[in-house]
Amino acid sequence: MIKIAVVDDEKNQIEQIVGIVTDFFNQQKLSIEIDEFSDGESLLSKNYSYDIIFLDIQMDGIDGIETAYLLRKKDKKTALIYISNYSEKMAASFSVHPFAFIEKPVNPDKIHNNLYDYIEYTKNLNKKRCFLFNLYHGGTVTINIDSILVLEYIKNRVIQLITTDSEYLIIGSISDLSGQLSKYDFISPHKSFIVNPAHITSFGEDIQIYKKYSVPVAKNKKKIILQQINNYMHKHLLD
């Protein structure tokens, strides 16, 4: 049973989303349970965990982003799918790790695609993804992909690898590692850096990672980097 909530202050919008979601899961022959909420406060007051939440950003009372901030304090794993008229709000949503961002008017195919991505994600949730790095001072280290934050060029063939709990000096080149890590959706916003989009907390003149590290974005790469981040948001749930 997949538990879903739809939060929107427009009744017709809720009805539309519920219809699209129900149609999708009927096609997949999967059981669902859907609750409807007209505001963020009602959602937060219910002591219940959902697998997926469709969340309108522009609402009376606390908006969707503030609702998500409060929700994340007690639930790190819910797949948040933002619904909004305002694409510029996407940047503000990074720090609460949305699964997807869909613009109004909603497109049934886009919702179906995101729900399919969610099903595929949950199938692979428990598969560990690791990468083997060559250490600068000899030997190797195997790192869980999900724990990698930033890789930064230090000098010729020497790179600093920063994870959620450690730092290493490794041998390699940014261009080679960027190609190898691209299958995990890692992005290279600057010739000296590779970042894990799972840990992006904000995007602007630079990228903030893990609320601790600031990574520059090359001027000629801003558009493509934003698109890559958007693509990642549509493919993965960031805990």
C-alpha positions, 0 to 999 in steps of 0.5 A, a space after each residue: 500500500 502506497 500512502 499519498 497526500 495531496 495538499 492544495 488550497 484549490 479543490 479542483 486542483 486536488 481533484 485533478 491530481 487525485 484523478 491522475 495519480 489514481 489512474 497511474 497506479 490502477 495501470 500499475 496494479 498497485 494499491 494506494 491510499 490518498 488523503 487530501 489537505 487544503 493547507 500545510 497546517 492540516 497536513 502537519 497536524 496529522 501524525 502520519 507518514 506518507 510515501 508521496 506528498 504532492 505539495 502546492 507552494 503558493 497557499 494561504 497560511 504557511 506556504 509549501 516550502 515552509 510546510 516542507 521544512 517543518 515536515 522534514 524535521 520529523 520525516 526525512 524519507 517522504 517523496 515531496 513533489 512540488 506543484 507551482 506556477 512559479 519556476 523560480 521557487 524551485 531554487 528555494 526548494 533544494 534544501 528540503 530535497 524534493 523528489 520533483 517540481 511540476 509547474 501548473 497547469 499540471 501535465 498528466 504525463 509528467 506526473 505519471 513519469 515522476 511516479 514511475 521514477 518513484 517506483 523504480 527508485 524504491 525498487 533500488 533503494 536498498 542497493 548500495 552504490 560504491 566507488 573505488 578511489 586511489 589514495 594519493 599516499 597509496 592504497 585505495 578507499 571504497 566510498 558509498 556514492 551517497 556520502 560524497 559531497 565534493 571533489 576539488 582539484 588541488 594540483 596536477 592529478 591530486 584531488 580532495 575528496 570530501 564526504 559527509 564524515 571524512 576527507 581524502 587526497 586521491 589520485 585522478 583528474 576532474 575530467 576523468 572522474 566527472 565522466 565516471 561519476 556522471 552515471 550517478 548524476 554528479 555534476 561539474 559546475 566548474 572545471 575544478 569541482 565535481 558535486 553530488 546533487 543529492 547534497 545541494 542546499 541552494 543554487 545561485 551565483 554558487 552552489 551550497 553543499 551540505 550547508 557547509 561548502 560553497 562551490 563556484 559555478 562557471 558563468 557559461 555553465 549556469 543554464 546547463 547546471 540548473 537543468 542538470 539539477 532539475 533533471 536530478 530532482 525529477 529522478 531521485 528522492 534526496 533524503 
